[in-house]
Amino acid sequence: MNIREVIKTVNHMQADGVIEGYAIGGAVGATFYLEPAATLDVDIFVVFKPEPGSRIVTPQRIHDYLVTRGGRIEREYVVVAGWPVQFLPPVSPLVEEALSQAVEKDVAGVPARVFTAEHLAAIALQTGRAKDKARLLQFVEAGVLDPARFQAILSQHELIAAWQRFEQQFLQ
Amino acid sequence: MTFDLAKILKSKRESRQQLAARPIAEKLAMLDALRERALAIQQSSRPAMESGVLHEKPAPYRGGKVEG
């Protein structure tokens, strides 16, 4: 059970041309900026490559690639190095932007592409479950957000009103 | 040892800051350990479960305005 192995595998998958790019999001992405918090899966956002000769984009190539290397399909997850990994397409302009502006981090010699803290916080605000709000509060309290950058993202993605409600609810 | 809530909260905040400042490889290893514990707890409470994998409900990542 080893997230670093998951990251290595995804890097190989990118080098082998199965995906064009990726970035780690969710709780594992947040761990790059905050204290670790228990999570049950790894969310990896990917730029899918269409099948050769087709415009249809599916995760089938990813699944095939990982299964031939010891991965196992479990519902919407692929289990890699003991972790259920979910490969997600960028389903909103915010996530698309987060993917394109992801940053590279070093995990003891293994490069990992991760969403910025500001994008992770904005996605948590947009997703809006209780645990997302808790994570957003962690980002705020940890002081890891660049205020100008965060505000620009909120403005760009029409999240200012949601942020004001969050501020009223939790920060006043 | 203290029962001063302000001191307790300050101490907790400092602990969280120290954890957050650890090297990322160490923090990811902590996630591995946390997950192993969660699996062990689940397996001991549900020995006849079908799968050894715990799942979370996927996040409803979505576009557009937030209403709530």
gemmi code that builds the backbone of each chain (N, CA, C; Angstrom):
import gemmi

chains = {
    "A": [
        ("MET", (0.847, -1.189, 0.000), (0.000, 0.000, 0.000), (0.887, 1.245, 0.000)),
        ("ASN", (0.933, 1.940, -1.133), (1.946, 2.971, -1.232), (1.560, 4.007, -2.296)),
        ("ILE", (1.224, 5.192, -1.840), (0.791, 6.232, -2.793), (1.932, 6.632, -3.722)),
        ("ARG", (3.152, 6.588, -3.196), (4.298, 6.953, -4.047), (4.368, 6.011, -5.258)),
        ("GLU", (4.058, 4.728, -5.034), (4.037, 3.762, -6.148), (2.928, 4.109, -7.144)),
        ("VAL", (1.802, 4.583, -6.622), (0.704, 5.004, -7.512), (1.198, 6.134, -8.414)),
        ("ILE", (1.894, 7.091, -7.820), (2.381, 8.245, -8.600), (3.396, 7.783, -9.653)),
        ("LYS", (4.270, 6.873, -9.248), (5.252, 6.336, -10.225), (4.535, 5.685, -11.400)),
        ("THR", (3.513, 4.903, -11.094), (2.763, 4.195, -12.147), (2.100, 5.185, -13.097)),
        ("VAL", (1.529, 6.245, -12.539), (0.854, 7.243, -13.385), (1.892, 7.977, -14.246)),
        ("ASN", (3.058, 8.235, -13.668), (4.130, 8.859, -14.465), (4.531, 7.962, -15.637)),
        ("HIS", (4.636, 6.658, -15.369), (4.964, 5.706, -16.450), (3.878, 5.719, -17.521)),
        ("MET", (2.642, 5.774, -17.050), (1.518, 5.752, -17.977), (1.563, 6.975, -18.891)),
        ("GLN", (1.963, 8.100, -18.327), (2.094, 9.315, -19.139), (3.274, 9.182, -20.103)),
        ("ALA", (4.393, 8.674, -19.606), (5.574, 8.506, -20.466), (5.286, 7.530, -21.606)),
        ("ASP", (4.432, 6.543, -21.353), (4.080, 5.559, -22.384), (2.976, 6.058, -23.321)),
        ("GLY", (2.517, 7.286, -23.108), (1.566, 7.903, -24.038), (0.114, 7.506, -23.841)),
        ("VAL", (-0.202, 6.880, -22.722), (-1.598, 6.471, -22.487), (-2.454, 7.683, -22.129)),
        ("ILE", (-1.871, 8.604, -21.375), (-2.558, 9.857, -21.054), (-1.643, 11.018, -21.458)),
        ("GLU", (-2.283, 12.163, -21.691), (-1.475, 13.321, -22.094), (-0.922, 14.057, -20.891)),
        ("GLY", (-1.680, 14.044, -19.814), (-1.250, 14.747, -18.606), (-2.137, 14.340, -17.454)),
        ("TYR", (-1.733, 14.704, -16.250), (-2.537, 14.350, -15.079), (-2.245, 15.342, -13.959)),
        ("ALA", (-3.105, 15.328, -12.973), (-2.825, 16.062, -11.734), (-3.585, 15.390, -10.599)),
        ("ILE", (-2.962, 15.369, -9.449), (-3.587, 14.763, -8.275), (-4.477, 15.800, -7.612)),
        ("GLY", (-5.704, 15.388, -7.300), (-6.633, 16.281, -6.594), (-7.096, 15.627, -5.307)),
        ("GLY", (-8.244, 16.057, -4.824), (-8.855, 15.449, -3.643), (-7.990, 15.530, -2.390)),
        ("ALA", (-8.242, 14.603, -1.486), (-7.560, 14.630, -0.178), (-6.056, 14.396, -0.325)),
        ("VAL", (-5.678, 13.561, -1.283), (-4.242, 13.315, -1.461), (-3.566, 14.583, -1.996)),
        ("GLY", (-4.219, 15.260, -2.919), (-3.683, 16.535, -3.403), (-3.552, 17.538, -2.268)),
        ("ALA", (-4.573, 17.592, -1.417), (-4.553, 18.538, -0.290), (-3.404, 18.241, 0.672)),
        ("THR", (-3.033, 16.978, 0.775), (-1.951, 16.586, 1.694), (-0.606, 17.218, 1.306)),
        ("PHE", (-0.487, 17.631, 0.040), (0.755, 18.308, -0.369), (0.888, 19.680, 0.303)),
        ("TYR", (-0.256, 20.214, 0.810), (-0.243, 21.562, 1.402), (-0.638, 21.579, 2.882)),
        ("LEU", (-1.349, 20.528, 3.310), (-1.922, 20.506, 4.656), (-1.414, 19.299, 5.431)),
        ("GLU", (-1.902, 19.173, 6.669), (-1.589, 17.968, 7.426), (-2.338, 16.786, 6.798)),
        ("PRO", (-1.798, 15.571, 6.907), (-2.481, 14.420, 6.295), (-3.842, 14.183, 6.952)),
        ("ALA", (-4.823, 13.831, 6.140), (-6.149, 13.470, 6.659), (-6.556, 12.169, 5.979)),
        ("ALA", (-7.113, 11.269, 6.753), (-7.429, 9.933, 6.228), (-8.309, 10.036, 4.988)),
        ("THR", (-7.989, 9.235, 4.003), (-8.813, 9.163, 2.799), (-8.822, 7.725, 2.314)),
        ("LEU", (-9.836, 7.410, 1.538), (-9.993, 6.019, 1.101), (-9.608, 5.813, -0.354)),
        ("ASP", (-9.370, 6.899, -1.076), (-9.029, 6.703, -2.484), (-8.153, 7.857, -2.985)),
        ("VAL", (-7.680, 7.688, -4.190), (-6.823, 8.710, -4.810), (-7.546, 9.228, -6.054)),
        ("ASP", (-7.771, 10.531, -6.099), (-8.406, 11.143, -7.278), (-7.318, 11.676, -8.201)),
        ("ILE", (-7.301, 11.133, -9.416), (-6.330, 11.634, -10.394), (-7.089, 12.142, -11.612)),
        ("PHE", (-6.907, 13.409, -11.880), (-7.561, 14.020, -13.034), (-6.629, 13.883, -14.231)),
        ("VAL", (-7.204, 13.457, -15.342), (-6.341, 13.171, -16.488), (-6.858, 13.835, -17.753)),
        ("VAL", (-5.902, 14.137, -18.613), (-6.244, 14.534, -19.972), (-6.254, 13.233, -20.758)),
        ("PHE", (-7.461, 12.773, -21.092), (-7.588, 11.504, -21.806), (-7.141, 11.663, -23.254)),
        ("LYS", (-6.548, 10.608, -23.758), (-6.196, 10.571, -25.178), (-7.277, 9.786, -25.899)),
        ("PRO", (-7.793, 10.302, -27.034), (-8.784, 9.509, -27.769), (-8.149, 8.232, -28.319)),
        ("GLU", (-8.993, 7.214, -28.514), (-8.519, 5.985, -29.152), (-8.008, 6.337, -30.554)),
        ("PRO", (-6.956, 5.638, -31.021), (-6.477, 5.914, -32.380), (-7.608, 5.762, -33.398)),
        ("GLY", (-7.736, 6.751, -34.267), (-8.774, 6.705, -35.299), (-10.164, 7.009, -34.777)),
        ("SER", (-10.256, 7.472, -33.540), (-11.576, 7.741, -32.965), (-11.544, 9.077, -32.231)),
        ("ARG", (-12.719, 9.689, -32.137), (-12.797, 10.935, -31.359), (-13.382, 10.653, -29.976)),
        ("ILE", (-13.746, 9.411, -29.757), (-14.356, 9.058, -28.472), (-13.265, 8.867, -27.423)),
        ("VAL", (-13.501, 9.477, -26.278), (-12.520, 9.404, -25.193), (-13.089, 8.506, -24.099)),
        ("THR", (-12.351, 7.453, -23.743), (-12.809, 6.567, -22.668), (-11.615, 6.231, -21.775)),
        ("PRO", (-11.902, 5.757, -20.569), (-10.793, 5.357, -19.687), (-10.290, 3.946, -19.990)),
        ("GLN", (-10.805, 3.337, -21.074), (-10.468, 1.933, -21.343), (-8.961, 1.694, -21.477)),
        ("ARG", (-8.280, 2.632, -22.154), (-6.821, 2.448, -22.338), (-6.100, 2.468, -20.996)),
        ("ILE", (-6.562, 3.324, -20.123), (-5.957, 3.410, -18.782), (-6.179, 2.091, -18.046)),
        ("HIS", (-7.421, 1.626, -18.090), (-7.742, 0.372, -17.399), (-6.904, -0.779, -17.968)),
        ("ASP", (-6.856, -0.888, -19.299), (-6.103, -1.979, -19.927), (-4.623, -1.901, -19.519)),
        ("TYR", (-4.086, -0.700, -19.568), (-2.662, -0.490, -19.241), (-2.377, -0.958, -17.812)),
        ("LEU", (-3.246, -0.547, -16.899), (-2.983, -0.848, -15.487), (-3.252, -2.323, -15.158)),
        ("VAL", (-4.259, -2.892, -15.782), (-4.577, -4.308, -15.510), (-3.428, -5.207, -15.978)),
        ("THR", (-2.824, -4.864, -17.116), (-1.703, -5.689, -17.590), (-0.472, -5.514, -16.688)),
        ("ARG", (-0.496, -4.509, -15.832), (0.623, -4.298, -14.899), (0.224, -4.589, -13.448)),
        ("GLY", (-0.770, -5.419, -13.287), (-1.126, -5.872, -11.940), (-2.252, -5.111, -11.272)),
        ("GLY", (-2.818, -4.127, -11.963), (-3.950, -3.388, -11.392), (-5.210, -4.240, -11.426)),
        ("ARG", (-6.206, -3.808, -10.683), (-7.455, -4.567, -10.597), (-8.616, -3.574, -10.654)),
        ("ILE", (-9.604, -3.887, -11.478), (-10.766, -2.984, -11.581), (-11.737, -3.301, -10.454)),
        ("GLU", (-12.144, -2.278, -9.730), (-13.159, -2.412, -8.670), (-14.146, -1.275, -8.862)),
        ("ARG", (-15.306, -1.598, -9.385), (-16.325, -0.569, -9.697), (-15.673, 0.556, -10.514)),
        ("GLU", (-15.767, 1.803, -10.033), (-15.215, 2.899, -10.843), (-13.737, 3.145, -10.551)),
        ("TYR", (-13.129, 2.262, -9.777), (-11.726, 2.439, -9.391), (-10.828, 1.416, -10.084)),
        ("VAL", (-9.560, 1.766, -10.160), (-8.536, 0.780, -10.478), (-7.656, 0.693, -9.228)),
        ("VAL", (-7.488, -0.490, -8.709), (-6.671, -0.641, -7.508), (-5.210, -0.769, -7.933)),
        ("VAL", (-4.405, 0.197, -7.522), (-2.977, 0.242, -7.866), (-2.189, 0.349, -6.565)),
        ("ALA", (-1.222, -0.512, -6.382), (-0.382, -0.494, -5.176), (-1.236, -0.432, -3.905)),
        ("GLY", (-2.364, -1.152, -3.938), (-3.225, -1.237, -2.762), (-4.195, -0.091, -2.592)),
        ("TRP", (-4.117, 0.920, -3.457), (-5.011, 2.086, -3.350), (-6.052, 2.081, -4.465)),
        ("PRO", (-7.324, 2.300, -4.120), (-8.305, 2.519, -5.186), (-8.068, 3.889, -5.820)),
        ("VAL", (-7.814, 3.875, -7.106), (-7.506, 5.129, -7.807), (-8.643, 5.420, -8.781)),
        ("GLN", (-9.135, 6.630, -8.743), (-10.175, 7.016, -9.688), (-9.594, 8.004, -10.682)),
        ("PHE", (-9.721, 7.669, -11.950), (-9.243, 8.562, -13.010), (-10.434, 9.381, -13.509)),
        ("LEU", (-10.317, 10.672, -13.393), (-11.450, 11.547, -13.679), (-11.115, 12.512, -14.796)),
        ("PRO", (-12.066, 12.740, -15.694), (-11.843, 13.774, -16.713), (-12.131, 15.142, -16.094)),
        ("PRO", (-11.598, 16.206, -16.650), (-11.931, 17.536, -16.130), (-13.359, 17.889, -16.533)),
        ("VAL", (-14.287, 17.796, -15.576), (-15.705, 17.906, -15.903), (-16.251, 19.330, -15.809)),
        ("SER", (-15.437, 20.261, -15.405), (-15.924, 21.648, -15.334), (-14.783, 22.569, -15.748)),
        ("PRO", (-15.108, 23.796, -16.146), (-14.034, 24.740, -16.512), (-13.031, 24.940, -15.377)),
        ("LEU", (-13.528, 24.908, -14.134), (-12.622, 25.088, -12.990), (-11.615, 23.935, -12.904)),
        ("VAL", (-12.102, 22.714, -13.044), (-11.195, 21.562, -12.955), (-10.257, 21.533, -14.174)),
        ("GLU", (-10.802, 21.946, -15.320), (-9.970, 22.027, -16.533), (-8.797, 22.997, -16.306)),
        ("GLU", (-9.122, 24.146, -15.731), (-8.086, 25.145, -15.437), (-7.100, 24.608, -14.400)),
        ("ALA", (-7.644, 23.932, -13.377), (-6.787, 23.363, -12.324), (-5.794, 22.367, -12.922)),
        ("LEU", (-6.284, 21.583, -13.867), (-5.429, 20.578, -14.515), (-4.336, 21.255, -15.347)),
        ("SER", (-4.722, 22.296, -16.064), (-3.738, 22.946, -16.937), (-2.712, 23.752, -16.135)),
        ("GLN", (-3.081, 24.185, -14.927), (-2.158, 25.005, -14.126), (-1.544, 24.230, -12.959)),
        ("ALA", (-1.685, 22.903, -13.001), (-1.123, 22.074, -11.917), (0.389, 22.274, -11.837)),
        ("VAL", (0.924, 22.034, -10.652), (2.358, 22.265, -10.432), (3.063, 20.942, -10.137)),
        ("GLU", (4.352, 20.929, -10.435), (5.109, 19.700, -10.180), (5.741, 19.758, -8.794)),
        ("LYS", (5.591, 18.669, -8.055), (6.188, 18.553, -6.716), (7.099, 17.335, -6.713)),
        ("ASP", (8.024, 17.334, -5.783), (8.960, 16.215, -5.683), (8.588, 15.342, -4.481)),
        ("VAL", (8.337, 14.077, -4.752), (8.020, 13.138, -3.660), (9.212, 12.194, -3.507)),
        ("ALA", (10.190, 12.612, -2.760), (11.402, 11.821, -2.535), (11.958, 11.266, -3.850)),
        ("GLY", (12.135, 12.171, -4.804), (12.736, 11.777, -6.078), (11.746, 11.413, -7.160)),
        ("VAL", (10.479, 11.324, -6.824), (9.449, 11.010, -7.819), (8.662, 12.287, -8.123)),
        ("PRO", (8.638, 12.722, -9.396), (7.864, 13.928, -9.711), (6.371, 13.637, -9.660)),
        ("ALA", (5.620, 14.595, -9.136), (4.162, 14.425, -9.054), (3.507, 15.730, -9.450)),
        ("ARG", (2.519, 15.647, -10.336), (1.771, 16.860, -10.692), (0.536, 16.960, -9.805)),
        ("VAL", (0.367, 18.132, -9.216), (-0.670, 18.337, -8.202), (-1.391, 19.653, -8.486)),
        ("PHE", (-2.685, 19.687, -8.196), (-3.420, 20.949, -8.292), (-2.788, 21.969, -7.337)),
        ("THR", (-2.874, 23.228, -7.675), (-2.403, 24.259, -6.739), (-3.339, 24.287, -5.525)),
        ("ALA", (-2.847, 24.848, -4.434), (-3.664, 24.966, -3.223), (-4.922, 25.786, -3.513)),
        ("GLU", (-4.773, 26.846, -4.314), (-5.907, 27.723, -4.596), (-6.984, 26.990, -5.405)),
        ("HIS", (-6.541, 26.169, -6.368), (-7.529, 25.411, -7.143), (-8.188, 24.331, -6.285)),
        ("LEU", (-7.411, 23.663, -5.443), (-8.006, 22.646, -4.562), (-9.063, 23.290, -3.657)),
        ("ALA", (-8.753, 24.477, -3.154), (-9.701, 25.166, -2.268), (-10.954, 25.584, -3.046)),
        ("ALA", (-10.767, 26.096, -4.249), (-11.923, 26.514, -5.055), (-12.782, 25.309, -5.441)),
        ("ILE", (-12.148, 24.206, -5.768), (-12.902, 22.986, -6.107), (-13.672, 22.490, -4.882)),
        ("ALA", (-13.055, 22.575, -3.710), (-13.754, 22.176, -2.480), (-14.982, 23.058, -2.264)),
        ("LEU", (-14.831, 24.348, -2.528), (-15.967, 25.270, -2.376), (-17.070, 24.904, -3.369)),
        ("GLN", (-16.676, 24.617, -4.588), (-17.660, 24.301, -5.626), (-18.340, 22.959, -5.361)),
        ("THR", (-17.579, 21.989, -4.878), (-18.137, 20.654, -4.632), (-19.093, 20.703, -3.443)),
        ("GLY", (-18.659, 21.345, -2.369), (-19.599, 21.764, -1.339), (-20.127, 20.743, -0.347)),
        ("ARG", (-19.568, 19.521, -0.304), (-20.012, 18.589, 0.736), (-19.425, 19.032, 2.078)),
        ("ALA", (-19.917, 18.443, 3.147), (-19.421, 18.832, 4.474), (-17.908, 18.662, 4.555)),
        ("LYS", (-17.405, 17.544, 4.042), (-15.961, 17.321, 4.158), (-15.151, 18.263, 3.253)),
        ("ASP", (-15.792, 18.721, 2.176), (-15.105, 19.705, 1.323), (-14.999, 21.046, 2.048)),
        ("LYS", (-16.092, 21.393, 2.776), (-16.062, 22.646, 3.536), (-15.008, 22.565, 4.646)),
        ("ALA", (-14.907, 21.402, 5.259), (-13.892, 21.218, 6.313), (-12.495, 21.388, 5.726)),
        ("ARG", (-12.303, 20.845, 4.525), (-10.989, 20.964, 3.876), (-10.697, 22.422, 3.513)),
        ("LEU", (-11.712, 23.106, 3.032), (-11.535, 24.520, 2.681), (-11.132, 25.325, 3.923)),
        ("LEU", (-11.777, 25.004, 5.029), (-11.447, 25.676, 6.283), (-9.983, 25.387, 6.673)),
        ("GLN", (-9.551, 24.177, 6.448), (-8.143, 23.827, 6.731), (-7.204, 24.675, 5.887)),
        ("PHE", (-7.548, 24.838, 4.610), (-6.704, 25.660, 3.729), (-6.619, 27.093, 4.247)),
        ("VAL", (-7.773, 27.614, 4.661), (-7.806, 29.004, 5.142), (-6.974, 29.119, 6.420)),
        ("GLU", (-7.217, 28.214, 7.361), (-6.529, 28.293, 8.656), (-5.026, 28.056, 8.524)),
        ("ALA", (-4.653, 27.234, 7.554), (-3.223, 26.956, 7.380), (-2.493, 28.136, 6.736)),
        ("GLY", (-3.250, 29.059, 6.154), (-2.641, 30.239, 5.539), (-1.807, 29.912, 4.306)),
        ("VAL", (-2.197, 28.868, 3.579), (-1.400, 28.475, 2.414), (-1.954, 29.026, 1.100)),
        ("LEU", (-3.069, 29.755, 1.190), (-3.660, 30.287, -0.047), (-3.112, 31.674, -0.352)),
        ("ASP", (-2.782, 31.891, -1.622), (-2.427, 33.237, -2.067), (-3.757, 33.974, -2.282)),
        ("PRO", (-4.051, 34.999, -1.448), (-5.382, 35.621, -1.509), (-5.745, 36.156, -2.899)),
        ("ALA", (-4.807, 36.809, -3.556), (-5.104, 37.410, -4.861), (-5.401, 36.324, -5.893)),
        ("ARG", (-4.614, 35.301, -5.872), (-4.796, 34.201, -6.816), (-6.120, 33.480, -6.558)),
        ("PHE", (-6.422, 33.260, -5.275), (-7.660, 32.567, -4.901), (-8.873, 33.395, -5.338)),
        ("GLN", (-8.828, 34.701, -5.063), (-9.940, 35.572, -5.436), (-10.126, 35.584, -6.952)),
        ("ALA", (-9.026, 35.581, -7.688), (-9.114, 35.592, -9.159), (-9.809, 34.324, -9.654)),
        ("ILE", (-9.494, 33.205, -9.037), (-10.133, 31.936, -9.440), (-11.625, 31.970, -9.101)),
        ("LEU", (-11.951, 32.470, -7.905), (-13.359, 32.540, -7.492), (-14.145, 33.427, -8.451)),
        ("SER", (-13.539, 34.541, -8.819), (-14.210, 35.475, -9.720), (-14.397, 34.847, -11.105)),
        ("GLN", (-13.341, 34.242, -11.598), (-13.368, 33.628, -12.932), (-14.453, 32.551, -13.043)),
        ("HIS", (-14.708, 31.850, -11.950), (-15.631, 30.697, -12.002), (-16.936, 30.945, -11.242)),
        ("GLU", (-17.257, 32.213, -11.055), (-18.538, 32.614, -10.467), (-18.775, 31.958, -9.100)),
        ("LEU", (-17.748, 32.014, -8.278), (-17.847, 31.402, -6.951), (-17.802, 32.447, -5.826)),
        ("ILE", (-17.868, 33.721, -6.207), (-17.758, 34.774, -5.182), (-18.908, 34.682, -4.168)),
        ("ALA", (-20.125, 34.484, -4.671), (-21.284, 34.426, -3.759), (-21.151, 33.222, -2.818)),
        ("ALA", (-20.717, 32.102, -3.376), (-20.549, 30.901, -2.545), (-19.480, 31.134, -1.479)),
        ("TRP", (-18.428, 31.846, -1.861), (-17.357, 32.156, -0.910), (-17.854, 33.079, 0.199)),
        ("GLN", (-18.681, 34.062, -0.186), (-19.225, 34.983, 0.832), (-20.108, 34.229, 1.825)),
        ("ARG", (-20.891, 33.285, 1.310), (-21.731, 32.476, 2.215), (-20.849, 31.640, 3.142)),
        ("PHE", (-19.780, 31.081, 2.571), (-18.856, 30.267, 3.382), (-18.216, 31.125, 4.467)),
        ("GLU", (-17.796, 32.326, 4.075), (-17.178, 33.241, 5.056), (-18.145, 33.558, 6.195)),
        ("GLN", (-19.399, 33.857, 5.819), (-20.400, 34.193, 6.848), (-20.629, 33.008, 7.781)),
        ("GLN", (-20.657, 31.820, 7.184), (-20.968, 30.622, 7.963), (-19.815, 30.194, 8.875)),
        ("PHE", (-18.596, 30.295, 8.388), (-17.479, 29.674, 9.112), (-16.370, 30.617, 9.567)),
        ("LEU", (-16.296, 31.801, 8.992), (-15.130, 32.640, 9.286), (-15.475, 33.930, 10.017)),
        ("GLN", (-16.740, 34.108, 10.405), (-17.080, 35.346, 11.105), (-17.540, 35.053, 12.528)),
    ],
    "B": [
        ("MET", (0.148, 19.302, 31.159), (-1.302, 19.036, 31.149), (-2.040, 20.292, 31.598)),
        ("THR", (-3.039, 20.663, 30.802), (-3.801, 21.854, 31.158), (-5.261, 21.664, 30.767)),
        ("PHE", (-6.144, 22.369, 31.457), (-7.548, 22.365, 31.072), (-7.942, 23.717, 30.498)),
        ("ASP", (-6.933, 24.523, 30.181), (-7.173, 25.824, 29.574), (-7.464, 25.608, 28.083)),
        ("LEU", (-8.723, 25.841, 27.695), (-9.136, 25.538, 26.320), (-8.324, 26.318, 25.286)),
        ("ALA", (-8.020, 27.574, 25.601), (-7.253, 28.393, 24.652), (-5.881, 27.766, 24.401)),
        ("LYS", (-5.266, 27.280, 25.493), (-3.943, 26.650, 25.352), (-4.049, 25.338, 24.575)),
        ("ILE", (-5.109, 24.584, 24.845), (-5.301, 23.306, 24.143), (-5.458, 23.550, 22.646)),
        ("LEU", (-6.292, 24.532, 22.305), (-6.521, 24.825, 20.883), (-5.246, 25.313, 20.204)),
        ("LYS", (-4.483, 26.140, 20.940), (-3.218, 26.643, 20.391), (-2.265, 25.474, 20.139)),
        ("SER", (-2.213, 24.563, 21.097), (-1.333, 23.411, 20.976), (-1.744, 22.530, 19.797)),
        ("LYS", (-3.062, 22.344, 19.625), (-3.550, 21.541, 18.495), (-3.176, 22.197, 17.169)),
        ("ARG", (-3.351, 23.523, 17.131), (-3.033, 24.253, 15.895), (-1.549, 24.097, 15.562)),
        ("GLU", (-0.714, 24.182, 16.579), (0.733, 24.043, 16.355), (1.080, 22.634, 15.871)),
        ("SER", (0.408, 21.634, 16.462), (0.663, 20.247, 16.036), (0.295, 20.060, 14.571)),
        ("ARG", (-0.849, 20.644, 14.190), (-1.285, 20.519, 12.791), (-0.300, 21.218, 11.860)),
        ("GLN", (0.205, 22.377, 12.303), (1.184, 23.096, 11.474), (2.464, 22.281, 11.316)),
        ("GLN", (2.869, 21.642, 12.414), (4.093, 20.826, 12.346), (3.902, 19.635, 11.405)),
        ("LEU", (2.713, 19.029, 11.481), (2.423, 17.908, 10.583), (2.424, 18.370, 9.122)),
        ("ALA", (1.780, 19.521, 8.883), (1.690, 20.038, 7.517), (3.077, 20.355, 6.949)),
        ("ALA", (3.990, 20.709, 7.831), (5.331, 21.112, 7.372), (6.263, 19.921, 7.143)),
        ("ARG", (5.820, 18.715, 7.474), (6.672, 17.538, 7.252), (6.909, 17.322, 5.751)),
        ("PRO", (7.989, 16.630, 5.389), (8.227, 16.348, 3.962), (7.051, 15.567, 3.364)),
        ("ILE", (6.766, 15.850, 2.101), (5.569, 15.267, 1.488), (5.636, 13.735, 1.457)),
        ("ALA", (6.802, 13.168, 1.238), (6.893, 11.694, 1.204), (6.467, 11.107, 2.557)),
        ("GLU", (6.833, 11.812, 3.618), (6.464, 11.351, 4.960), (4.948, 11.471, 5.165)),
        ("LYS", (4.370, 12.565, 4.663), (2.929, 12.765, 4.832), (2.148, 11.718, 4.024)),
        ("LEU", (2.644, 11.387, 2.826), (1.957, 10.370, 2.024), (2.067, 8.998, 2.694)),
        ("ALA", (3.205, 8.744, 3.313), (3.357, 7.477, 4.046), (2.358, 7.413, 5.213)),
        ("MET", (2.068, 8.580, 5.799), (1.052, 8.611, 6.870), (-0.319, 8.243, 6.306)),
        ("LEU", (-0.619, 8.722, 5.096), (-1.895, 8.357, 4.473), (-1.965, 6.850, 4.254)),
        ("ASP", (-0.829, 6.264, 3.820), (-0.789, 4.806, 3.651), (-1.133, 4.109, 4.972)),
        ("ALA", (-0.525, 4.591, 6.041), (-0.739, 3.967, 7.352), (-2.190, 4.151, 7.817)),
        ("LEU", (-2.737, 5.344, 7.579), (-4.131, 5.606, 7.977), (-5.085, 4.675, 7.225)),
        ("ARG", (-4.801, 4.477, 5.940), (-5.666, 3.601, 5.154), (-5.554, 2.147, 5.613)),
        ("GLU", (-4.351, 1.722, 5.927), (-4.189, 0.347, 6.418), (-4.991, 0.141, 7.702)),
        ("ARG", (-4.969, 1.144, 8.555), (-5.747, 1.039, 9.804), (-7.238, 0.959, 9.499)),
        ("ALA", (-7.689, 1.817, 8.568), (-9.122, 1.817, 8.230), (-9.536, 0.456, 7.687)),
        ("LEU", (-8.681, -0.132, 6.847), (-8.978, -1.461, 6.296), (-9.022, -2.507, 7.397)),
        ("ALA", (-8.070, -2.429, 8.321), (-8.025, -3.406, 9.410), (-9.284, -3.317, 10.264)),
        ("ILE", (-9.728, -2.089, 10.515), (-10.955, -1.911, 11.313), (-12.153, -2.479, 10.562)),
        ("GLN", (-12.210, -2.196, 9.263), (-13.342, -2.686, 8.489), (-13.346, -4.212, 8.439)),
        ("GLN", (-12.162, -4.798, 8.245), (-12.102, -6.254, 8.136), (-12.454, -6.935, 9.454)),
        ("SER", (-12.111, -6.311, 10.561), (-12.431, -6.935, 11.839), (-13.919, -6.809, 12.162)),
        ("SER", (-14.568, -5.760, 11.626), (-15.994, -5.602, 11.913), (-16.862, -6.294, 10.883)),
        ("ARG", (-16.326, -6.514, 9.675), (-17.091, -7.187, 8.617), (-16.242, -8.273, 7.996)),
        ("PRO", (-16.039, -9.405, 8.701), (-15.126, -10.432, 8.196), (-15.580, -11.076, 6.888)),
        ("ALA", (-16.874, -11.031, 6.608), (-17.348, -11.720, 5.407), (-17.549, -10.774, 4.236)),
        ("MET", (-16.901, -9.615, 4.285), (-17.127, -8.657, 3.195), (-16.600, -9.212, 1.873)),
        ("GLU", (-17.169, -8.721, 0.794), (-16.836, -9.250, -0.526), (-15.465, -8.780, -1.002)),
        ("SER", (-15.084, -7.577, -0.611), (-13.884, -6.978, -1.184), (-12.980, -6.448, -0.083)),
        ("GLY", (-11.705, -6.429, -0.346), (-10.767, -5.859, 0.614), (-10.570, -4.373, 0.410)),
        ("VAL", (-11.368, -3.779, -0.454), (-11.167, -2.374, -0.800), (-12.271, -1.514, -0.204)),
        ("LEU", (-11.873, -0.471, 0.499), (-12.832, 0.506, 1.003), (-13.060, 1.557, -0.058)),
        ("HIS", (-14.261, 2.025, -0.147), (-14.550, 3.049, -1.146), (-15.203, 4.254, -0.504)),
        ("GLU", (-14.985, 5.383, -1.114), (-15.702, 6.593, -0.749), (-16.669, 6.884, -1.874)),
        ("LYS", (-17.759, 7.576, -1.523), (-18.640, 8.040, -2.599), (-17.861, 9.103, -3.380)),
        ("PRO", (-17.752, 8.946, -4.701), (-16.954, 9.927, -5.453), (-17.489, 11.345, -5.285)),
        ("ALA", (-16.599, 12.303, -5.322), (-16.991, 13.707, -5.202), (-17.822, 14.101, -6.409)),
        ("PRO", (-18.905, 14.822, -6.193), (-19.712, 15.260, -7.335), (-19.088, 16.478, -7.996)),
        ("TYR", (-17.889, 16.313, -8.572), (-17.234, 17.431, -9.254), (-18.168, 17.924, -10.334)),
        ("ARG", (-18.354, 19.193, -10.393), (-19.335, 19.723, -11.324), (-18.972, 21.142, -11.722)),
        ("GLY", (-19.638, 21.593, -12.760), (-19.418, 22.964, -13.202), (-20.557, 23.858, -12.769)),
        ("GLY", (-20.488, 25.103, -13.146), (-21.585, 26.026, -12.906), (-21.583, 26.641, -11.534)),
        ("LYS", (-22.660, 27.364, -11.238), (-22.746, 28.110, -9.990), (-23.068, 27.192, -8.839)),
        ("VAL", (-22.639, 27.616, -7.657), (-22.946, 26.867, -6.442), (-24.161, 27.524, -5.808)),
        ("GLU", (-25.180, 26.727, -5.523), (-26.400, 27.295, -4.955), (-26.406, 27.237, -3.431)),
        ("GLY", (-25.861, 26.162, -2.862), (-26.042, 25.989, -1.423), (-24.840, 26.293, -0.598)),
    ],
}
model = gemmi.Model(1)
for chain_id, residues in chains.items():
    chain = gemmi.Chain(chain_id)
    for i, (resn, *xyz) in enumerate(residues, 1):
        res = gemmi.Residue()
        res.name, res.seqid = resn, gemmi.SeqId(i, " ")
        for name, pos in zip(("N", "CA", "C"), xyz):
            atom = gemmi.Atom()
            atom.name, atom.element = name, gemmi.Element(name[0])
            atom.pos, atom.b_iso = gemmi.Position(*pos), 0.0
            res.add_atom(atom)
        chain.add_residue(res)
    model.add_chain(chain)
structure = gemmi.Structure()
structure.add_model(model)
structure.setup_entities()
